[in-house]
Amino acid sequence: MIHDMKYDTSVLRRQDRALPREEAHELLQSSEYGILCMQEIGGGGYGIPLNYVWDGGECLYMHCAPLGHKLDCLAHSSRVTFVITGANRILPEKFSTAYASLLVHGEAQVVTDEEEKIQALRLLIQKLTPQEAHRGEQYIARAVQATGVIRLRITGSCGKAHRA
């Protein structure tokens, strides 16, 4: 079953480039990383690439260090955008690029519930290193206290693609 994830392409100027919902779900499920875009405390933007996993519903999860600049930014403002791109290809003869991208808007918070944190880390291992599931469980048991997990609750998303 495909969940809604609050997908809306009506805001796009070029409706002919709207990414179909099913392709947006596939991109969200299959991409290895995205760019978490936040607001810095003193103003300005801050973006950082992070591995992530989608829970199939309304949340993305990312792991990180338990302290650092991105967590300071999130404490300042929890409203974020997460940018995911698919395979891109330069089209030199058209002075253009073939691409697919997805913007996910939401509220990001550090996960404090240990069970949710463990489940998020399991989902990350299943997605990124499924062949290491057993060792992953051992790693989680050792590292859960020293690992930060960010939950991004999706409030909206929009995808766009340009085909060759």
TORDREN-960586 format. One record per atom (N, C-alpha, C, CB): z, y, x; residue in one letter. Coordinates in steps of 0.02 Angstrom, whole numbers, plus 50000, padded with zeros to 5 digits. Each point is the difference from the previous one (the first is absolute). Last residue first. Glycine has a CB too. Layout:
BEGIN
ZYXA...
This chain:
BEGIN
489785063450738A499385001250039A499404999249956A500554996050105A501865012049797R499644994050020R499375001950039R500464993749900R502045017250041H499305001950008H499664993850029H500245012650018H502234993149839A499584996250046A499305003150002A500664989549978A502175013449930K499325002850006K499614995750050K500415011849971K502114989649867G499574997450052G499305002649996G500684989950001G502125014449920C499295001649987C499594997550058C500325010249931C502404990549942S499544997950053S499295001549978S500794990950039S502145012649902G499295001049985G499584997650058G500285009749927G502084987350064T499965004349940T499285001449981T501105005250031T500444975550122I499365003249985I500045004149936I499414990650058I502455002950134R499884998649929R499395004149979R501244997749976R499714992950265L499615005449970L499864997849928L499475003650113L502404989650090R499674998349937R499645006149974R500884991349973R500094999550280I499845005549955I499664997249939I499905008250097I501824982450112V499474998549953V499925006049953V500224987450007V500965005450254G499955004249941G499424997749957G500495009650063G501174977050123T499325001749977T500045004449938T499554989350048T502304999650068A499735005050046A499305002349980A500694994950090A500534988149788Q500465005850005Q499715005650043Q500954992149986Q497854987149990V500035003749937V500445006250004V499804989349940V499614992550230A499835007150007A500095004249937A499214996350084A501214978949947R500275003450060R499945007649995R499704990050067R499394996349760A500734998850003A500325003750058A499824988749948A497825011750033I500325004049948I500764999350004I498994998749926I499744987550214Y499985006950022Y500365004549950Y498924997850062Y500764979849881Q500505000550053Q500055007250025Q499774988150034Q498545007249813E500664999549966E500575000650051E499494992649912E498325006450172G500125006349966G500675000149964G498785001349986G500384978950112R500285004550051R500165006849970R499374994050089R499564991249767H500644997250020H500355004450051H499564988549977H498225017649953A500505000749946A500694997450021A499084998849917A498605004950192E500655000450033E500575000549950E499455005650097E498214994249844Q500074994150043Q500674999850035Q498775000150016Q500555018849850P500194994349960P500104993650041P499385005149905P500465021250135T500064994350046T500204993749962T500305007850095T499205013149789L499755001550068L500014994250048L500395011449981L500364987249782K499365003450003K499715000350071K500365006849902K501794983650056Q499494996149964Q499315003250005Q500894996249921Q500945015750168I499844994250042I499464995749966I501175000050047I499665018349831L499625002350058L499794994250045L500645010849996L500774984649822L499335001749976L499565002450058L500475003049888L501804993150158R499654993749987R499285001249977R501094994649970R500315024050055L499824997350066L499644993449993L500995005850051L499865003849753A499455004150026A499774997450068A500455010149938A501454979949965Q499404998249963Q499395003950025Q500714997349900Q501395008250190I499794993350023I499364998049965I501204996950021I499785023149906K499755000750069K499744993350027K500825009450018K500274991049775E499345003049994E499685000850069E500375006149895E501834986250102E499554995049971E499295002749992E500984994949940E500765019850136E499804995050050E499524994849972E501095001850056E499195024449874D500214993549974D499744994550047D499995004449881D499415018450153T500694998750022T500264993249976T500205012350000T497345002150055V500314994749961V500704998750028V498874994749973V499695028750031V500244994650042V500364995049956V500115007750101V497915007849800Q500714999950016Q500154994250047Q500285005349889Q497595010449976A500204995250051A500745000750015A498845000450049A499155005249752E500675001850023E500224994650049E500295006249892E497035000450047G500624997149976G500635003150028G499384989749987G497655005950012H500525005149997H500644996749975H499145009249980H498414983050142V500574997849959V500535005450004V499754987650019V497455008650034L500595004450007L500524997449952L499305010150035L498404978750088L500465000249945L500585004650018L499684988349965L497555004150111S500675002550015S500415000449937S499565006550097S497934985350035A500424999149941A500695002450019A499314990049954A497965013550148Y500734999150004Y500284998049932Y500055008550092Y497675000350075A500164995449946A500744998450007A498804995049997A499885027850090T500424994250015T500064995849937T500645006550088T497485013250026S500534998549951S500404993950024S499305004849906S498445005150155F500535004650020F500604999349953F499145008050048F498834978449959K500175004049941K500525005550016K499754990149928K499474994050235E499385002349970E500115004549939E499454989650041E502394999650073P499715005550038P499365002849969P500494994950101P501724992549815L499304999549979L499625005750034L500304994649887L502184991250153I499615006150006I499284998549980I500765004350094I501494982849819R499404999250041R499625006550000R499944987749974R502634998949958N499565005849999N499404998850046N500985007649976N501084977749882A499525000250056A499535006049990A500064987450015A502115016849858G499684993750014G499545000650060G500064996949878G502265017650058T499274999950005T499774992850011T499985011750046T502285004249858I499754993550023I499245000450003I500994993849949I501405022750028V499274999750003V499784993450030V499955012650011V502265000249855F499834994650047F499244999049996F501144994349986F500845025849951T499354997149987T499884994850054T499555010749945T502825001649940V499564998250054V499314998149974V500994996250068V501725014049876R499314999849974R499524999050058R500315007549903R502094995750121S499804993049988S499294999449973S501194997449978S500255020550185S499584999849940S499744992949992S499665012250014S502094992350143H499845006949981H499605000249935H500025003450121H500464976149982A500635002649974A499905007249975A500654992650080A497554997050028L500104997149934L500655002449968L499354990050035L500165016450189C499535003149954C500104997549928C499175001150094C502084988850076D500245006949990D499545003649950D500485000250118D498874978749950L500564999549954L500325006849987L500214988350040L498055010250118K499734998749933K500574999449949K499014994350050K501565008750181H499715005949969H499754998749929H499675003950114H502274979949975G499415002950029G499725005749958G499764989250052G501804985849932L500085007250012L499345002750026L501234998750024L498994978149925P500485002849951P500145007550009P500514988749996P497094998650056A500665000650032A500485003249949A499485001150118A498574986149766C500045005250051C500684999550035C499235007649934C498894981649857H500594999350043H499985005250054H500054987649977H498965011149756M499845000850071M500644998850040M499065008249975M499794988449755Y500554999650047Y499745000650071Y500664992949919Y498625013549803L499794998150067L500634999850043L498835005149987L500824993449726C500315001950064C499614997550061C501094999849943C498594996049809E500025007350009E500305002150067E500105000949879E498804975350083G500205004049943G499995007450017G500704990749960G498874991550196G499594998049942G500155004049938G499954988850048G500965014350180D500354994749963D499614997649939D501065004950038D498135005250210W500045001949930W500334994249963W498975007350007W501195001150262V499834994849953V500095002749929V500354990950082V499255018650195Y500315000249934Y499834993749962Y499945012649999Y499995002350259N499854994049964N500365000449933N499854993150107N499535029850016L500504994849991L499694993949968L500905008749990L498615018150132P499744993649977P500554994749997P498885002950049P501395024449914I500104994750049I499724993549972I501035005850045I499215023749920G499714993649979G500084994950055G499195005949927G501645020249979Y500124994950051Y499724993549973Y501045005950045Y498885023549907G499954993049981G500134995450059G499195003249913G501775023050015G499464996350032G500024992749979G500025007850096G502265006049910G499345001549972G499474996250039G500385011349964G501954986050080G499845007150012G499335002149971G500674999250102G500074978149874I500565004249979I499835007450007I500804990950033I497184991849930E500525001150050E500525005049974E499174997650092E499264984849765Q500105007050015Q500565000750052Q499615003449883Q498574975350081M500635002949977M500025007450016M500594989050016M497814986449978C499985007350008C500605003149966C498744999750005C500294975450098L500525003049957L500025007450016L500684989149996L497344991750034I500315005950030I500495002849949I498985002650072I500214970749961G499805006349970G500365005650036G499804994549887G499484976850143Y500435005950009Y499725005849961Y500334996050114Y498744981849872E500584998650042E500485005950005E499304992150064E499004999949726S500045004350059S500644998650039S499315008849942S500144980549842S499754997050062S500065004450062S499234993949929S501495011749837Q500274993550018Q499814997850071Q499964997049880Q499175023150025L500735000650006L500324993550024L499995008649909L497714991450042L500135004050059L500755000750013L498935006349980L500414983049822E499834995950058E500145003750065E499124994249932E501145017549867H500524995050008H499884995650061H500175000149876H498175015350067A500595003650024A500584995150011A499635010549940A498424981449961E499905001050072E500595003850030E498754999949982E501264997049786E500064993450032E499915000650076E499584994549896E500085025149968R500714997950004R500084993350037R500205006049892R497695009650168P500234996249942P500714997350011P498814996849974P500255025750135L500104993150020L500254996149938L500265003350121L498185019749890A500654997249980A500024992650019A500115008449905A498025007850118R500334996850058R500694997249983R499375007850073R499225004449774D499584994650022D500304996350060D499015006249957D501975013649951Q500164994049962Q499584994050019Q500345007449907Q500405015850211R499424995550001R500184993549965R499595005150108R502085010949900R499415004249986R499384995749995R500535009750059R502014981349888L499475000450050L499435004549977L500314988550039L501685004849833V500075006150040V499445000950051V501234999149985V499094981449871S499725005649963S500035006650040S500334994249894S500474982350154T499475003150040T499705006149966T499754988850049T502604994749952D499635005049962D499485003450046D501005001949924D501164977850050Y499365001550031Y499595004849957Y500024988850056Y502344998949952K499875007049981K499365002750032K501245001749987K499584975250020M500165004250057M499815007349987M499844990250076M499884987349791D499705006649993D500065004350063D500264999349879D499604973350127H500465005149975H499675006950003H500994993150038H498004981049939I499965006250038I500475005049968I498804997750036I501184974249972M500005005949958M500005006250045M500614993849907M
